[in-house]
Amino acid sequence: MDHNGKNSYLPVSEVVRLNELIEYQEGSVVSRTLLNKETGTLTLFAFDKGQGLSEHTAPFDALVYLLDGEAEIVISGNPLTLRMGEMVLMPANKPHALKAIKKFKMLLTMIKS
């Protein structure tokens, strides 16, 4: 818990390397919640090559930032290729899907307000 009593899984006032907080697992998608607040969440994901998330919607805007690798993200039928260091905003209530072209790690920032 952080000083406000909300869930926080990041060390406070410490430098961390996001890429080292999660590891790939063969044939899997791995996730790790770093911060969980009423106003939003920070979640790390590691996708093995060929893994993905099927099309779905979310009631909030979400920012995807690729820490490593290469992914295809389809938003409302529009395919986008993201590589390390690139990001995209996925708007609320728009269908989206993700697939690992190469294994990739991403930080998902969900904005709930």
Residue pairs with C-beta under 8 A, 6 or more apart in sequence:
1 7
1 8
2 8
2 12
3 12
6 36
6 37
6 38
7 33
7 35
7 36
7 37
8 34
8 35
8 36
9 32
9 33
9 34
9 35
9 36
10 16
10 34
10 35
10 42
18 44
18 67
18 105
18 107
19 67
19 68
19 105
21 32
21 34
21 44
22 30
22 31
22 32
22 44
22 45
22 46
22 105
23 30
23 46
24 30
24 46
24 47
24 48
24 103
24 105
25 46
25 48
26 48
27 48
27 51
28 48
28 51
29 45
29 46
29 47
29 48
29 51
29 52
29 53
30 45
30 46
31 43
31 44
31 45
31 46
32 43
32 44
32 45
33 41
33 42
33 43
34 42
34 43
34 44
35 41
35 42
38 112
38 113
39 111
39 112
39 113
40 60
40 109
40 110
40 111
40 112
40 113
41 108
41 109
41 110
41 112
42 107
42 108
42 109
42 110
43 107
43 108
43 110
44 67
44 105
44 106
44 107
44 108
45 105
45 106
45 107
45 108
46 103
46 104
46 105
47 69
47 71
47 98
47 99
47 100
47 103
47 104
47 105
47 106
48 100
48 103
49 100
49 101
49 102
49 103
50 99
50 100
51 99
51 100
52 97
52 98
52 99
52 100
53 97
53 98
54 97
55 74
55 95
55 96
55 97
56 95
56 96
56 97
57 93
57 94
57 95
57 96
58 90
58 92
58 93
58 96
58 110
59 92
59 93
60 92
60 110
60 111
60 112
61 89
61 90
61 91
61 92
61 110
61 111
62 89
62 90
62 92
62 108
62 109
62 110
62 111
63 87
63 88
63 89
63 90
63 108
63 109
63 111
64 73
64 82
64 87
64 88
64 90
64 98
64 106
64 107
64 108
65 86
65 87
65 106
65 107
65 109
66 82
66 83
66 84
66 85
66 86
66 87
66 104
66 105
66 106
67 84
67 104
67 105
67 106
67 107
68 84
68 103
68 104
68 105
69 83
69 84
69 100
69 101
69 102
69 103
69 104
69 105
70 81
70 82
70 83
70 84
70 100
70 101
70 102
70 104
71 81
71 82
71 98
71 99
71 100
71 101
71 104
71 106
72 79
72 80
72 81
72 82
72 98
72 99
72 101
73 79
73 80
73 82
73 88
73 90
73 96
73 97
73 98
74 80
74 96
74 97
74 98
75 88
75 90
75 91
75 94
75 95
75 96
76 94
76 95
76 96
77 95
80 88
81 101
82 88
82 104
84 104
90 96
